[in-house]
Amino acid sequence: MNGGELELSRAIRAQADALAGELQVLAKAPGPAALQQARTGCALLAHHLARREAAQGFAALAGWLKLTYGAARLSETQAACDTTLAARWHDRLSPGLSEAARATLVQGLAHLTETLARPPGHALRVLFIGDCLIWDIATQLQIAAAAEGLAITPHLCAQRDAAELRRALDKAGPVDLVFYAPFGFGFAQSYARALAPSAVLRPMARDLPGLRTALDEVEVTLCHLLARTDAPIYLHEVSGARQASGWRGAMADRFGAQRRARVAAWLNERLDALAQRAARPVLRIPEATEAHRLGPAAGRVLFEAGDLHPTALAASLASGPYLRACRAAHLLARRKLVVSDLDNTLWAGEIGEGPITHHHDRQALLLRLKARGVLLAVASKNDPANVNWRGAALRASDFVAREIDWAPKAGNIAKIAARLNLAPESFVFLDDRADERALAEAGCPGLLALDPNALETWQLLDDWADQRAAFAGSDRTTLYQARAARQAYVATPSEEPGAAYLQLGLRVAIRIAKRRDLPRVGELIARTNQFNTTQVPISAKELSDPSRRVLIAEARDRFGSMGIVSALVIADGAEAGEITQFVLSCRAFGYGIETALLQTALAAQSGRPLRGRINESPLNAPCRDVYAANGFTLRDGIWTAQEPRPDLIPDWLTLDIAPGLRAPPAQASA
């Protein structure tokens, strides 16, 4: 911005009622509540301007308006310019402003208009558990996220009784992220008592039994969360900060600081141990670190702006680790592959022109992603004879595909996508040149192109790696390398159709999923886009529900194991079984495995009907004919079959049908 922030802040405060009234009218939101929301937005902007944070202020106003009004009617869409928010505010505020303040207003309104007009993407479903600390964080987070075009659908649980809290969690439905602050400013009563000013002179030992009981309840709730959702779970550290204001609050903070630090340290040591015992990795929100950085001001109310009165700690966490976590989940949760340039990306310099210096930190992060199931590929304009990996952390074998030539990168990325049977929408592309990134995004719609020389890129990828911690050890590179060898083998010309498939020795084991299989089944359902019949998420708790049967198919051939490549979830009904989820990994397309699994499911129905739906999405065209091709009939949008058709199962598949499932009549269990 160009200065004049303080002058503009005073002008906004002086005309707050008029500005708020115009906001309310343009938003077509009548009533006193809507007017108060408009006043809050004006106060929020004035606050940031007073702190000389003009860009942040207009972004925060845009986020607040999107959060409260939806903002569609406030964007620059009207034919008559004088009916827009920017035009009205400019006409009202600019008279009497200095040139610098007027320039700040014009630039800020342009940014506001652009942000309001940006359509929201897919809404991120976020579960918040805690007291007023996390409620403040949730509001500030939604404002910051909306300003970036990221919509958040919050579900807040603040029940202090542990049993009631767990019942509320069961009603929350599927979520993408979980944030849990088990102590906050006073979420646990024993913690609030231990930090009260009256407790300063009391021996800490007297508070330990209550704190231990609270920790036991936290562990039970955390286990409950881990069982009901596969979403990343963030657990707060304890900072010891208290919500306080005024001189009395400042004195109480100073008087009890040492005790609060001891209580926080004692709890954090045990929360660390609790997280280590968890069934899968639990991520941490560095509340204690942030509170230490902020010092005595952490629990103080940062500002009062109508409906908003966040503490410094809440605002800092919302714009820091919370926003980063949401950004990574929104942009990367369904991505599967990172395709990278080489020169000035994985190393500094151009390898064909002279010495290079490896970026070992970048390469190490890509290796961490690879170890957590993310695939790596190369698209580089280079002479392949010049490329070598001497002195690098990465090796050629770490990549599932390498396109190194002088052809356009968009075309090479499309080649990689076709070879791996993955959609470019699941790719992240790293390239130091802005023109190459733009061409790749234009040529491969849905691809996410990032600048490797921007610190935010590696911060984003690091957060992604953290969120994939549950998949540590699930290196899928060898599976896709085996797939490439398999595809090359079956591409060999043959006079007899299917002869190459017979030579593959494809063997498919079909069985009811065991408890140890459910994390992989959940991952497969959550991350499969193309062959996913319903696109309906399912939690770990729902997968283990006795009213559901989960059938899985594991495949192997002469090139090795493919692992669990298909899953089919059946909900038992009074008259028929309903297929609620049916997915097939893209690396197993073309072999008829989905037919074998579906026909086995039909045989296991013992004559009872089996029903299924196809919920079409932009990506799931490969599965839309699966029911029609397997003898199902369509009526009122529901596909139904009653008798299996074993003749449809390809003869190149050898089936191992587990005890407890009926093999299709023409297929004997091996």
TORNUFI-800331 format. One line per 8 residues: their letters; for each residue x, y, z of C-alpha. Coordinates in steps of 0.001 Angstrom, whole numbers, plus 524288, in hexadecimal, padded with zeros to 5 digits. Layout:
<atoms>
A) X/Y/Z  ...
</atoms>
This chain:
<atoms>
MNGGELEL) 80000/80000/80000  80407/80E32/7FE7D  802B8/813CF/80C30  7F814/81BE9/81284  7F35B/8101C/81A41  7F118/81775/82705  7E96F/82231/82033  7E104/81833/81909
SRAIRAQA) 7DEC0/810A1/825AC  7D981/81CF5/82C45  7D0BA/81FCA/82094  7CAFB/81216/820EE  7C860/812E1/82F8C  7C1E3/8202B/82DD4  7B8B8/81B20/82345  7B751/80D27/8282C
DALAGELQ) 7A880/80D6D/8292A  7A6B5/8129A/81B5A  7B0A2/80929/815A1  7AA6A/7FDC8/81CCF  79D01/801C4/817ED  7A1C2/8016A/809E1  7A7B9/7F40C/80C1C  79ADE/7EF22/81181
VLAKAPGP) 792F1/7F49E/8063D  79BD3/7EF2E/7FBA4  79C1A/7E1E8/8023E  78D3B/7E215/802E4  78E42/7DD87/810FB  783CF/7E47D/81905  7830E/7E49F/827CA  78B0C/7E96C/83359
AALQQART) 793CE/7DD47/83389  79837/7DFA4/8258A  79AA9/7EE03/8288B  7A308/7EA35/83439  7AACC/7E0F2/82B82  7AD2F/7EC27/82213  7B1CF/7F4E5/82D4A  7BB03/7EA16/83199
GCALLAHH) 7C0F9/7E9B0/82409  7C343/7F860/82434  7C970/7F7A5/831BB  7D222/7EC66/82D68  7D72D/7F435/821CB  7D938/80070/82A15  7E0E3/7F879/83410  7EA7E/7F371/829DC
LARREAAQ) 7EBE4/800B5/82382  7EF32/806A8/830B3  7FA2E/7FC9D/831AE  7FEC0/80059/823EC  7FA5F/7F30F/81EAD  7F22B/7F7B8/81332  7F3A5/7EBA1/80AA3  7F08D/7E2A6/8160F
GFAALAGW) 7E50B/7EB42/819E1  7DE4A/7EAED/80CA3  7E0D8/7DC3E/80BB5  7DAFD/7DA53/81948  7CF0A/7E284/81598  7CD26/7DA3F/8095D  7CE41/7CDDE/81166  7C486/7D2C2/81B85
LKLTYGAA) 7BABC/7D6C1/8110C  7BBF6/7C99C/80A3A  7BA29/7C2CD/81732  7AE2A/7CA8F/81B35  7A76D/7CE18/80E6D  7ACAC/7C4A6/8046C  7B15B/7D0DB/7FD2D  7AB4C/7CD86/7EFF7
RLSETQAA) 7A329/7D9F5/7EFC8  7AEA4/7E231/7F425  7B7BB/7DE7B/7E8F7  7BA3E/7E6D3/7DCF1  7AF6C/7E0DC/7D4BE  7A5CE/7EC1A/7D33E  7A4AA/7F282/7C5FC  7A387/80001/7CBF9
CDTTLAAR) 7B067/80344/7D294  7AA2A/80C72/7DC67  7A2DB/8011D/7E2BE  7AF21/7F9C9/7E6B9  7B4E9/7F99A/7F441  7C1CB/7FF35/7EF74  7BB21/80AA0/7E8A6  7B26E/80DE4/7F44B
WHDRLSPG) 7BD5A/80D4F/7FE3B  7C668/81518/7F586  7BC4D/81FE2/7F3B9  7B97E/82077/80243  7C77C/81FE6/8076E  7D039/8267A/7FD5A  7CBCD/834B2/7FF4A  7D4B2/83AE1/80935
LSEAARAT) 7DEFE/83023/808C6  7ED12/8333E/805B0  7F2EA/82E16/7F91E  7F9F5/8232E/80072  7EDB7/81EE9/807C4  7E5A9/81F6E/7FB47  7EFAF/816E2/7F444  7EF28/80D02/7FF6D
LVQGLAHL) 7E04A/80CF1/7FE7B  7E035/80ADC/7EFB3  7EA34/80003/7F035  7E381/7F995/7FBBA  7D607/7FA0B/7F586  7DB7D/7F409/7E914  7E118/7E8DA/7F126  7D443/7E791/7F88B
TETLARPP) 7CC68/7E6DD/7EBED  7D58A/7DCB3/7E611  7D4FA/7D447/7F24C  7C62E/7D4F0/7F376  7C486/7D106/7E537  7CD58/7C522/7E698  7C489/7B90B/7E6E4  7C66D/7B025/7F295
GHALRVLF) 7CC0C/7A2B7/7F053  7C81E/795FB/7F687  7C478/7986C/804B4  7CD9B/79271/80E9A  7C650/78BA1/819A8  7CD51/78EAE/82664  7CA43/789B1/8340F  7CE1B/792C9/83F48
IGDCLIWD) 7CE1D/78D7B/84D37  7D06D/7969F/8589C  7CC37/7A2E3/85FC6  7CC88/7B15F/85C92  7DAC7/7B098/85824  7D78B/7A76D/84CFA  7CAD5/7AEA2/84A13  7D2A3/7BB22/84851
IATQLQIA) 7DC76/7B3DB/83FEC  7D197/7AE07/8378E  7CBDA/7BB78/834A0  7D8EB/7C1C0/8318C  7DC9E/7B5EE/8293D  7D029/7B6C2/82138  7D29E/7C532/81E99  7E0A4/7C2C3/81A37
AAAEGLAI) 7DCD8/7B6D8/81229  7D16F/7BDA2/80B73  7DA88/7C893/8076A  7E282/7BE38/80035  7D677/7B870/7F9CC  7D65D/7ACB5/802DB  7C917/7A987/808AC  7C88E/7A2B5/815D3
TPHLCAQR) 7BCA8/79BAF/81AFF  7BEDB/79B81/829C1  7B950/7920E/833A2  7BC12/79673/8418F  7BB28/78D9E/84D76  7BC7D/79401/85AD5  7B63B/789E3/863CE  7BE56/78941/87044
DAAELRRA) 7B882/77C52/874A5  7C0B7/771D3/86DFC  7B56A/76899/86B13  7AD34/7739B/86559  7B8D8/7781A/85D51  7BAB8/76AAD/85753  7AC3F/769C5/85414  7AD40/77704/84D5A
LDKAGPVD) 7B910/7725C/845A8  7B14B/766C4/84099  7A751/77035/83AF7  7B160/778BB/83430  7B1EA/770D2/82798  7BDD0/76F6A/81EA4  7C844/779E1/82017  7D4F2/77D90/8193F
LVFYAPFG) 7DC5C/782BA/82522  7DB25/78224/833E4  7E07B/78C31/83D84  7DFC2/78852/84BE0  7E388/7918E/856FB  7E0C4/7891F/86308  7E481/793D8/86CA5  7E3D9/7A0EB/8657D
FGFAQSYA) 7E159/7AC38/86EB2  7D977/7A39F/877BE  7D2DA/798A8/87035  7D614/78F01/87B22  7D140/79388/88872  7DCC7/78D6D/88FA2  7E602/7951C/886DD  7DE96/7A1D6/8893D
RALAPSAV) 7DF63/79F9B/897E8  7EDFB/79CD5/89721  7F03C/7A9D4/8901D  7E71A/7B251/8982D  7EDAA/7BDAE/89F67  7E916/7B7B4/8AC40  7F120/7AB6A/8A94D  7FE52/7B251/8A903
LRPMARDL) 8019F/7AF15/8B722  7FBAA/7A166/8B6CD  804F2/795D4/8B528  80405/790E1/8A733  80315/782EF/8AC3F  7F530/785C5/8B0A0  7F135/78882/8A28F  7F7BB/77C9F/89C6C
PGLRTALD) 7ECC5/772A0/89EC2  7E2FF/77B39/8979C  7EC91/77DD7/88C85  7EF51/76F37/88B2A  7E0BE/76C86/88A3C  7DF98/776F6/87FB8  7EADD/770E0/8782E  7E445/7638F/878D9
EVEVTLCH) 7D816/7698B/872DD  7E055/77015/8684B  7E643/762F6/864B8  7D8E7/75C81/863D9  7D3C9/7679B/85B50  7DFDB/76731/852BA  7DE72/75877/850D9  7D02A/75ACE/84D8A
LLARTDAP) 7D41E/764D0/84341  7DE6E/75BE4/83D6C  7D462/75113/83C1E  7C9C8/75967/835C4  7D19F/76131/82BD0  7DD66/75FA7/822FA  7DF27/76E65/8225F  7EBAF/7746C/827BA
IYLHEVSG) 7EA0B/777A1/83623  7F109/78347/83C2C  7F28F/78332/84AF1  7F5D4/78FF4/851EC  80158/7917B/85ACB  7FE2B/7982C/867A9  8033B/7A60D/868FD  7FE35/7A9EA/87667
ARQASGWR) 7F8EF/7B685/87068  7EC8D/7BC01/87683  7E292/7C4CA/87021  7E41E/7D1BF/8771E  7E20F/7E035/874FF  7E492/7ECC0/87C6D  7EE5A/7EF60/88724  7E8B3/7E4F8/89028
GAMADRFG) 7EAE5/7DAC1/885B6  7F8C7/7DF89/8838B  7FBC7/7DEA7/89215  7F5D4/7D10D/8933B  7FDC1/7CC8A/8877E  80A6C/7D182/88D4D  80767/7CC3E/89ACE  8045C/7BE50/8961F
AQRRARVA) 80DB6/7BD13/88A93  8171E/7B38D/89117  80C74/7AA4B/8958C  805B9/7AA8D/88841  81293/7A718/881B8  81467/79B71/88AED  80698/7967A/8888D  8081B/797FD/879C0
AWLNERLD) 8152B/790EC/8799E  80FA0/785B8/881CF  803E7/78440/878B6  80BD2/7855B/86C26  814FA/77A78/87066  80940/77187/87247  80269/775F1/865E0  80EC3/7727D/85E5E
ALAQRAAR) 80E8B/764E7/86454  80006/763B2/86146  8026B/76753/85300  80D60/75D48/85242  803F9/752AA/856C9  7F9A4/75648/84CBA  7F5B8/74C72/84264  7FAAF/75587/837AD
PVLRIPEA) 8027E/76227/8377D  7FC49/76DD9/83E2B  800E9/77B3D/83998  80365/7867F/842F8  7FF80/794CA/8437D  80AF2/79C36/849A9  802A5/7A435/85307  80D4B/7A4D2/85D67
TEAHRLGP) 81788/7A94E/853A7  80E9A/7B3E4/84E56  80AAF/7B87F/85BE9  81907/7B96E/85FBF  81BC8/7C18F/8539E  8108C/7CACD/856C9  81458/7CBE3/86512  80AF8/7D196/86F38
AAGRVLFE) 801F4/7D69F/86476  7FE28/7C8DE/85FF5  7F15B/7C842/8676E  7EDCE/7D68D/8660B  7E2B9/7DACC/85D46  7E981/7DF95/850FF  7DEA4/7E895/84C96  7D01B/7EB08/84E00
AGDLHPTA) 7C8F3/7EBCE/84108  7BA81/7E9DD/84302  7B84B/7DB39/84352  7C6E6/7D880/84335  7CFB7/7D910/84F08  7DA7D/7CEFB/84CFA  7E62F/7CD3A/855B4  7F3AC/7CF17/85005
LAASLASG) 7F607/7C06D/8516B  7E9A2/7BCD6/849F0  7EC83/7C659/83ED3  7FA92/7C1C2/83DAB  7F719/7B349/83D6F  7EC0F/7B586/833AE  7F4A0/7BCB3/829DC  80022/7B38D/82C24
PYLRACRA) 7FF6F/7A4CE/82E4E  7F0AE/7A3E5/82CB1  7F051/7AAD2/81F91  7FC22/7A32E/81ADE  7F5A2/79650/81E73  7E903/79A1C/8177C  7F061/79EE1/80B8E  7F7AE/791F0/80A5C
AHLLARRK) 7EB54/789DE/80C39  7E3DB/79212/8025B  7EE37/7925F/7F7C7  7F50A/78554/7F97A  7ECAB/77B39/8006D  7E8A1/77498/7F3B9  7F596/77664/7ECA0  7FDA1/76A46/7E9A9
LVVSDLDN) 809C7/76E51/7E21F  81402/77911/7E20E  81A09/77B57/7D4B5  82619/783C7/7D560  82F0C/78B66/7CC8F  83DA8/78979/7CF18  845E2/7958F/7CC35  84426/7A03F/7D66F
TLWAGEIG) 839E3/797CD/7DCFD  83FF9/78B80/7E2A8  84D56/791A6/7E152  852E5/79F48/7DF44  85861/7A174/7D1B9  856D4/79AE8/7C47F  85CEA/78D7A/7C3C4  86039/78EA4/7B561
EGPITHHH) 8675E/79B8D/7B73A  87084/798D7/7C283  8712B/79546/7D100  8649B/79461/7D8C4  8617D/7949F/7E74D  8576A/78B1D/7EC44  84C14/78FFA/7F48B  84D23/784E6/7FE55
DRQALLLR) 8426E/78A85/806F0  838AF/78A9F/7FBC1  83C84/77D07/7F775  83B6C/777E2/8055E  82D8C/77D29/80660  829D1/77690/7F993  82F7C/769DD/7FEDF  8272B/76B81/80B17
LKARGVLL) 81B23/76D17/80289  81F23/76125/7FAA9  82036/7591C/80722  8123E/75D35/80A44  80C65/75894/7FD88  80E37/76468/7F496  813CA/76134/7E72B  81EF6/768EE/7E11C
AVASKNDP) 82182/76BCD/7D2BB  82A35/774AB/7CA8E  826B9/77DB4/7BF41  832CC/78532/7BAFD  837BB/78BDB/7AEC0  84547/78621/7AE5B  84E33/77CE0/7A731  84BEE/76FE8/7AE43
ANVNWRGA) 85A42/76C82/7AC72  85DF4/77806/7B528  8551B/7745A/7C07A  85B31/76CC9/7CBA3  85880/76B7A/7DA35  86658/76BE7/7DF8D  8664F/7727A/7ECD7  85775/77325/7ED47
ALRASDFV) 84E64/76E26/7F7E6  8453F/76942/7ED3F  8482E/75E48/7E3BF  84293/75B1B/7D66C  83B9D/74F78/7DC8E  833BC/7589F/7E548  82BBC/75D1B/7D98D  820A5/755B1/7D325
AREIDWAP) 82257/75D50/7C67A  82C99/76622/7C072  82A04/76E7F/7B488  836E4/7752E/7B158  83766/77B28/7A3C0  834AC/78814/79CF5  82616/78616/79AD8  81BD1/78ED4/7A15F
KAGNIAKI) 81A39/78B04/7AF8C  80B62/78B20/7AF2E  80BCD/78047/7A510  815A3/7788F/7ACF3  80D67/779F1/7B942  801AC/774EE/7B18C  80A00/76951/7AD3D  80D64/76645/7BB61
AARLNLAP) 7FF09/76714/7BF25  7FB0B/75DCC/7B439  805FC/75430/7B721  8027F/7536A/7C594  7F3BF/7542F/7C35B  7F2F7/7600F/7CC3E  7EBB7/76CBC/7C9D7  7F3D6/77946/7C905
ESFVFLDD) 7EA95/77E8F/7D37E  7F222/77605/7DD03  7FF5B/77BEE/7D949  807CD/78679/7DF71  811A3/78CAC/7D614  81E13/79371/7DA98  82523/79C5C/7D108  82D34/7A899/7D331
RADERALA) 82812/7AF40/7C6E7  81AFF/7B63C/7C7AC  81872/7B453/7B919  81A56/7A598/7BA2E  8110F/7A510/7C5CF  806BE/7ACD3/7BE6B  807F9/7A444/7B240  8070C/797E5/7BA70
EAGCPGLL) 7FAC6/79CA0/7C16D  7F4A4/7A07A/7B467  7F81B/79387/7AE06  7F47E/78AFE/7B9B8  7E85A/790D2/7C02A  7E7B2/78E20/7CEB0  7F65C/78CC4/7D05B  7FC06/794CE/7DB8C
ALDPNALE) 80876/79BEE/7D763  81150/7A16F/7E202  81DA7/7A9A0/7E20A  828B8/7A192/7E81B  83045/7ADE2/7EB6C  8255C/7B303/7F432  826B4/7AF6F/80287  817E5/7ADAF/80392
TWQLLDDW) 81887/7A26A/7F9D2  82126/79A05/80270  819AC/79DFE/80E92  80D47/79948/807C9  813AE/78C75/803B6  818FA/78AA6/81171  80B42/78C30/81712  8067E/7825E/80D00
ADQRAAFA) 810DD/778B0/8115C  80C9C/77AB1/81F79  7FE70/777FF/81BF6  80288/76B8B/81510  8098C/766CD/8213E  7FF55/75C11/822C3  80426/75640/815F5  81281/755CF/819D9
GSDRTTLY) 818CB/749BF/813F1  80EBA/748BD/808F5  8186B/74B45/7FDE8  8104A/748FD/7F199  81B6E/74B52/7E80D  81EC7/73CF0/7E685  81063/739D6/7E3E7  80FEE/7439C/7D8B4
QARAARQA) 81D25/73F5E/7D37C  817F3/73167/7D33A  80BC8/73688/7CC6D  81436/73CC3/7C1D8  81B55/72FE4/7BFB1  80E45/728CF/7BF61  808AB/7324B/7B56C  814AB/73110/7ACCA
YVATPSEE) 81374/7224C/7AD6C  8051F/721B3/7A98A  8077E/72B8B/79EB3  80FA9/72133/7978F  80897/71DB3/78ACA  80176/710B8/78B83  7F8A8/70935/78240  7EF74/704F8/78D16
PGAAYLQL) 7E848/70F8E/794B1  7EADE/70E08/7A333  7F68B/7051B/7A12A  7FFD2/70EDB/7A789  7F698/7104C/7B301  7F697/70185/7B4BE  8056F/701C0/7B4EC  80515/70BF1/7BFBC
GLRVAIRI) 7FFFA/701B2/7C930  7F62B/70B19/7CF40  7F131/705F6/7DC36  7E69F/70CFE/7E3E4  7E37C/709FE/7F217  7D5E1/70E55/7F639  7D22D/70E98/8049A  7CB3B/715E7/80F51
AKRRDLPR) 7D3E0/720F6/81438  7DA40/71F03/82172  7DC1E/729FD/82B34  7EA55/72B93/826F3  7E5B1/72DDC/818EC  7DC7C/7391A/81C17  7E68C/74430/81BDA  7EA7A/7404D/80DFE
VGELIART) 7DC28/73EDB/80A13  7D933/74C4E/80FA6  7E4BE/75227/80859  7E09C/74B90/7FBAA  7D2AC/750C4/7FCBF  7D711/75E6D/800B1  7E161/75FFD/7F624  7DB60/758F3/7EA8C
NQFNTTQV) 7D54A/76262/7E0DA  7D393/75B22/7D3F2  7CDB2/74DFB/7D7AA  7C561/75251/7E320  7B6FA/74F98/7E0F0  7B0F6/75836/7EB71  7BB94/761F6/7EF67  7B625/76092/7FD45
PISAKELS) 7C059/76125/8083C  7BFD4/75770/81356  7C604/757F4/820D1  7CE08/74D5B/82743  7C318/74B5C/83110  7B918/7499F/82639  7C1F5/73FEC/81F3F  7C2AC/7378D/82B83
DPSRRVLI) 7B3EE/73831/82DEE  7AE75/72A33/82ECC  7A32B/72E07/825D1  7ACD9/72FB6/81AAE  7B4D8/725A2/8135F  7C181/729FB/80D23  7C684/7214C/80226  7D42D/7237C/7FD10
AEARDRFG) 7DC33/71E77/7F1A5  7EAE7/71C96/7F281  7F237/719FB/7E5E1  7FF8A/714C7/7E21D  80624/70FE2/7D5C6  81381/70C65/7D082  81828/71A3D/7D349  8145F/719D4/7E1B5
SMGIVSAL) 80973/71DF1/7EABE  8004F/72929/7E79E  7FAB1/72918/7F571  7EC68/72C4E/7F81B  7E7A4/731FA/7EB47  7D8D6/731C6/7ECD6  7CED2/732FD/7F7AA  7C023/7317C/7F7F0
VIADGAEA) 7B7F1/73574/803BE  7AA6C/72F8F/80568  7A056/734A1/80F0D  796BB/729E2/8128C  78892/72DD6/810C1  77BD4/726DB/813AC  7795B/72393/80561  78687/724FB/7FEBC
GEITQFVL) 794B3/72856/8007D  798C2/735F8/7FC71  7A642/738E3/7F70A  7A9CA/745A5/7FDBB  7B7EE/74639/7F8DF  7BE84/73F1E/7ED92  7CC3F/74329/7E996  7D755/73DDE/7E137
SCRAFGYG) 7E53A/742E9/7E161  7E92B/74938/7D490  7F528/7407A/7D3E8  7EC2E/73495/7D29C  7E3B5/7394D/7C754  7E184/7304E/7BBDE  7E31F/722F7/7C22C  7D4F7/72033/7C5C8
IETALLQT) 7D7A0/72026/7D463  7CBB1/7289E/7D705  7C33B/71E82/7CFFA  7C8B5/71370/7D841  7C61F/71AF9/7E4DA  7B863/71F1B/7E0F7  7B47F/71167/7DC91  7B9E4/70B9B/7E92B
ALAAQSGR) 7B1E4/7157A/7F0DA  7A5D2/7115D/7E948  7A870/702F8/7EBEE  7AA18/705E8/7FA73  79C5F/70BCA/7FAB2  796CB/6FE01/7F9B9  78BBF/7023E/7F0D5  788BC/70F40/7F788
PLRGRINE) 7892D/71B21/7EE8D  79500/72401/7EE31  7933D/73250/7EAD2  79C5A/73D41/7E72D  79CA4/74B4F/7E24D  7A572/7534C/7D9A3  7A73F/7613D/7DE87  7ADBB/767D1/7D301
SPLNAPCR) 7B910/77116/7D53E  7C224/777EB/7CB9A  7CC51/76D34/7CDA0  7C55B/76031/7CF65  7C1F2/75CCA/7C149  7C9D3/74FE7/7C204  7BFF2/749CC/7CB5D  7B310/74E23/7C57D
DVYAANGF) 7B0D3/7419D/7BD9F  7B4DA/737FF/7C827  7A713/733FF/7CC0C  7A1F0/73370/7BE24  7AD8F/72AF8/7BA3E  7AB0C/721A8/7C590  79CE0/71E38/7C2E9  7964A/72852/7CB9E
TLRDGIWT) 789BF/72EF8/7C72E  786A8/73D63/7C956  779FF/74267/7CF1E  777B9/74FD5/7D521  78653/7525D/7D5D3  7894E/745A5/7DD10  790A0/73A25/7D718  78BF3/72CC8/7DBEA
AQEPRPDL) 79009/71EA3/7D9D0  78CB1/71218/7E0E1  79435/70707/7DA6A  7A2D7/70703/7D7A3  7A834/7063E/7C9D9  7B4E0/6FE7B/7CB1D  7B622/6FDEF/7BC48  7B9C3/70C5F/7BC9D
IPDWLTLD) 7C622/70A1C/7C4B0  7D20E/70A29/7BB90  7D8B1/6FCEE/7BA30  7E625/702EA/7BC7D  7E2BC/70504/7CAD0  7E4EF/6FA68/7D4E1  7DC33/6FCDE/7E0A6  7DEFB/6F954/7EEB7
IAPGLRAP) 7D1DB/6FABA/7F586  7D30B/6FAEB/80451  7CAFE/6F1D1/80CE0  7BE59/6F871/810AB  7BC1C/6FDB0/802F5  7B551/6F603/7F85C  7BD24/6F4C2/7EBF9  7B5D9/6F7A7/7DF5E
PAQASA) 7B177/6EA3B/7DA5D  7BB13/6E94A/7CF0D  7C6B0/6ED9B/7D75C  7CC64/6E3AB/7E0AB  7D4A1/6E8AE/7EBCE  7E2DD/6E5E1/7E971
</atoms>
